[in-house]
Amino acid sequence: MAKEVMTKEAMAKEAMAKVTMAKEAVAKETMAKTAPAKPSAPPPMPPAAPVKKIEPKKPMQAAALSGEAAPPPPPAVTAPPKTAAPLADANKDAKKIAADKAKPVVQAKAETKDGGDTEHKRGLLYYKGITVPKDFRQAGDWFNKAAAKGHAGAQYNLGIMAYLGQGMTQSFAEAAKWFRKAGEQDHAAAQYNLGFLFYEGKGVQKDDQEAYHWIDQAARLGHRKAAKARETLEKVLPKEIFKKN
């Protein structure tokens, strides 16, 4: 009897154990279904595009300066001229003034009987670099030789080179000296530039009367820019200045 009771108890415990195991299995299955899914691995990144090599831009170069000076504008109270007229050229028409095109100019009245024409032409070759390397110092040497013989065109050219500092130290006083020498030989462009130096007070003491005198002389020789400058001066300068000229 006792053995039968124990068998029943053992069967009850075994049944309970099976129920417990079944519950645990159900719980595990429920947890597995409700648990969040593991994140999937991200897709592979596409290969990076090759980096294009950017070549550095070359810096822009300024345009080369011309060896010839630009012609000056007419004088004005608010904006006086800053540059001199271009070089004289013995190969151009003696009666033509080409300052507007910034090309060399020649005037027959500026030539003298004392010579210097050969030296002047040689100087122009070095100044422009025609058949020889451009060399302002060599040009200045040949212009000086011609100027010593009284060549007005060479004197004028030395004035231009002194004004611009070409082949020599820039000096407005030296420019005024050479413009005066050429101007005294009726070189109209030299007179025109000398008048501007007096008007601006560069290399000489500012003197409106002298400025008008030299510009008036150039205008009388047919210099068109000087004629326009004279008209401007007659509007802005005191009237008594014109009575003395």
C-alpha positions as CSV (number, residue, x, y, z in Angstrom):
1,M,0.0,0.0,0.0
2,A,2.8,2.3,0.9
3,K,4.6,1.4,-2.3
4,E,1.6,2.3,-4.3
5,V,1.3,5.7,-2.6
6,M,4.9,6.4,-3.4
7,T,4.4,5.5,-7.0
8,K,1.5,7.9,-7.3
9,E,3.5,10.7,-5.7
10,A,6.4,10.0,-8.1
11,M,4.0,10.1,-11.0
12,A,2.5,13.4,-9.8
13,K,6.0,14.9,-9.5
14,E,6.9,13.7,-12.9
15,A,3.7,15.2,-14.3
16,M,4.4,18.5,-12.5
17,A,7.9,18.5,-13.9
18,K,6.6,18.0,-17.5
19,V,4.1,20.9,-17.0
20,T,6.9,23.1,-15.7
21,M,9.1,22.2,-18.7
22,A,6.3,22.9,-21.1
23,K,5.7,26.3,-19.5
24,E,9.4,27.1,-19.8
25,A,9.4,26.1,-23.4
26,V,6.4,28.2,-24.1
27,A,7.9,31.2,-22.3
28,K,11.2,30.8,-24.3
29,E,9.3,30.6,-27.5
30,T,7.3,33.7,-26.6
31,M,10.4,35.7,-25.7
32,A,12.1,34.7,-29.0
33,K,9.1,35.9,-31.0
34,T,8.9,39.3,-29.1
35,A,12.6,40.0,-29.0
36,P,13.8,42.7,-31.4
37,A,15.5,41.5,-34.5
38,K,19.2,42.0,-34.7
39,P,20.2,44.8,-37.0
40,S,21.5,43.6,-40.3
41,A,24.9,44.7,-41.4
42,P,25.0,47.9,-43.4
43,P,25.4,47.6,-47.2
44,P,28.9,48.1,-48.4
45,M,29.9,51.7,-49.4
46,P,30.4,52.4,-53.1
47,P,34.0,53.0,-54.0
48,A,35.0,56.6,-53.7
49,A,35.4,58.5,-57.0
50,P,39.0,59.3,-57.8
51,V,40.0,62.9,-56.7
52,K,40.7,65.1,-59.7
53,K,44.0,66.8,-59.4
54,I,43.5,70.6,-59.7
55,E,46.4,72.3,-61.4
56,P,47.1,75.7,-59.8
57,K,46.3,78.6,-62.1
58,K,49.2,80.5,-63.4
59,P,49.3,84.1,-62.2
60,M,48.4,86.6,-64.9
61,Q,51.2,88.7,-66.1
62,A,51.0,92.3,-66.6
63,A,51.3,93.6,-70.1
64,A,54.8,94.7,-71.0
65,L,55.3,98.4,-70.9
66,S,56.0,100.2,-74.1
67,G,59.4,101.8,-74.6
68,E,57.6,105.0,-75.8
69,A,55.9,107.5,-73.6
70,A,52.2,108.1,-73.8
71,P,51.1,111.6,-74.9
72,P,50.0,113.9,-72.1
73,P,46.4,115.1,-71.8
74,P,45.6,118.9,-72.0
75,P,46.2,120.7,-68.7
76,A,43.4,121.0,-66.3
77,V,43.0,122.4,-62.8
78,T,41.6,119.1,-61.3
79,A,43.7,116.6,-63.3
80,P,47.1,118.0,-64.6
81,P,49.0,115.7,-67.1
82,K,51.4,113.1,-65.7
83,T,53.3,111.8,-68.8
84,A,55.4,113.3,-71.5
85,A,55.0,113.2,-75.2
86,P,56.6,110.5,-77.3
87,L,60.1,110.4,-78.8
88,A,61.1,112.3,-82.0
89,D,61.8,110.0,-84.9
90,A,63.8,111.2,-87.9
91,N,62.2,108.6,-90.1
92,K,58.6,110.0,-89.9
93,D,57.1,112.8,-91.9
94,A,58.6,116.1,-90.7
95,K,55.2,117.9,-90.7
96,K,53.1,115.2,-89.0
97,I,52.5,115.0,-85.3
98,A,51.6,111.5,-84.3
99,A,51.5,112.0,-80.5
100,D,47.9,110.7,-80.4
101,K,49.1,107.3,-81.5
102,A,52.0,107.2,-79.0
103,K,54.4,106.9,-81.9
104,P,57.7,108.7,-82.4
105,V,57.5,112.2,-83.9
106,V,59.8,114.3,-86.0
107,Q,59.6,118.0,-86.8
108,A,61.8,119.5,-89.5
109,K,62.0,122.8,-87.6
110,A,63.7,121.1,-84.7
111,E,66.7,119.9,-86.8
112,T,69.8,122.0,-86.9
113,K,72.6,122.5,-89.3
114,D,75.2,121.5,-86.7
115,G,74.8,117.8,-87.4
116,G,74.1,115.0,-84.9
117,D,71.6,113.3,-87.2
118,T,73.7,110.1,-87.5
119,E,74.2,109.8,-83.7
120,H,70.5,110.6,-83.1
121,K,69.4,107.8,-85.5
122,R,71.8,105.4,-83.8
123,G,70.3,106.3,-80.5
124,L,66.8,105.5,-81.8
125,L,67.9,102.0,-82.9
126,Y,69.0,101.2,-79.3
127,Y,66.0,102.9,-77.8
128,K,63.6,100.8,-79.9
129,G,65.7,97.7,-80.2
130,I,65.8,97.8,-84.0
131,T,68.6,95.5,-85.4
132,V,70.3,95.8,-82.0
133,P,69.2,94.8,-78.4
134,K,67.1,97.4,-76.7
135,D,69.4,99.4,-74.4
136,F,68.3,102.7,-72.9
137,R,71.8,103.5,-71.6
138,Q,73.3,103.1,-75.1
139,A,70.5,105.1,-76.5
140,G,71.2,107.9,-74.0
141,D,74.9,107.9,-74.9
142,W,74.1,108.4,-78.6
143,F,71.5,111.0,-77.9
144,N,74.0,112.9,-75.7
145,K,76.5,112.9,-78.6
146,A,73.9,114.2,-81.0
147,A,72.6,116.8,-78.4
148,A,76.2,118.1,-78.0
149,K,76.1,118.9,-81.7
150,G,72.9,120.9,-81.2
151,H,70.4,118.2,-82.4
152,A,67.1,119.3,-81.0
153,G,65.4,115.9,-81.5
154,A,68.1,114.3,-79.4
155,Q,67.8,117.0,-76.8
156,Y,64.1,116.3,-76.7
157,N,64.6,112.6,-76.4
158,L,67.0,113.1,-73.4
159,G,64.2,115.1,-71.8
160,I,61.8,112.2,-72.3
161,M,64.2,109.7,-70.9
162,A,65.0,111.9,-67.9
163,Y,61.3,112.4,-67.3
164,L,60.6,108.6,-67.3
165,G,63.9,107.5,-65.7
166,Q,64.9,105.4,-68.8
167,G,68.6,104.5,-68.7
168,M,69.2,107.1,-66.0
169,T,67.9,108.3,-62.7
170,Q,64.5,110.0,-63.1
171,S,64.9,113.8,-62.8
172,F,62.2,116.3,-63.7
173,A,64.8,119.1,-63.5
174,E,67.0,117.3,-66.0
175,A,63.9,116.8,-68.2
176,A,63.1,120.5,-68.0
177,K,66.7,121.4,-69.0
178,W,66.6,119.3,-72.1
179,F,63.1,120.4,-73.1
180,R,64.2,124.0,-72.8
181,K,67.2,123.4,-75.0
182,A,65.1,121.8,-77.7
183,G,62.3,124.3,-77.2
184,E,64.6,127.2,-77.9
185,Q,65.1,125.6,-81.3
186,D,61.4,125.6,-82.0
187,H,60.8,122.0,-81.1
188,A,57.1,122.2,-80.5
189,A,56.7,119.0,-78.5
190,A,59.5,120.0,-76.2
191,Q,57.9,123.4,-75.7
192,Y,54.6,121.7,-74.9
193,N,56.2,119.4,-72.3
194,L,58.2,122.3,-70.8
195,G,54.9,124.2,-70.4
196,F,53.4,121.3,-68.5
197,L,56.4,121.1,-66.2
198,F,55.9,124.8,-65.3
199,Y,52.2,124.2,-64.9
200,E,52.8,121.3,-62.5
201,G,55.9,122.7,-60.8
202,K,57.9,119.6,-61.6
203,G,61.7,120.2,-61.9
204,V,61.0,123.9,-62.0
205,Q,59.2,126.4,-59.8
206,K,55.5,126.4,-60.6
207,D,54.9,129.4,-62.9
208,D,51.6,129.7,-64.7
209,Q,52.9,132.5,-66.9
210,E,55.9,130.4,-68.1
211,A,53.5,127.5,-68.6
212,Y,51.3,129.6,-70.8
213,H,54.3,131.0,-72.7
214,W,55.7,127.7,-73.7
215,I,52.4,126.1,-74.5
216,D,51.5,129.2,-76.6
217,Q,54.7,128.9,-78.5
218,A,54.0,125.2,-79.3
219,A,50.5,126.1,-80.4
220,R,51.8,128.8,-82.7
221,L,54.0,126.1,-84.4
222,G,50.9,124.1,-85.1
223,H,51.0,121.6,-82.2
224,R,47.3,120.6,-81.9
225,K,47.4,119.4,-78.3
226,A,49.2,122.6,-77.3
227,A,46.4,124.6,-79.0
228,K,43.8,122.8,-77.0
229,A,45.8,123.2,-73.8
230,R,46.1,126.9,-74.5
231,E,42.4,127.2,-74.8
232,T,42.0,125.5,-71.4
233,L,44.6,127.7,-69.8
234,E,42.9,130.8,-71.1
235,K,39.8,129.8,-69.2
236,V,41.4,129.0,-65.9
237,L,44.3,131.4,-65.6
238,P,44.2,135.1,-64.6
239,K,43.6,137.4,-67.6
240,E,46.7,139.5,-66.9
241,I,49.0,136.6,-67.7
242,F,47.9,136.6,-71.4
243,K,48.7,140.3,-71.8
244,K,52.4,139.6,-71.0
245,N,52.8,137.0,-73.7
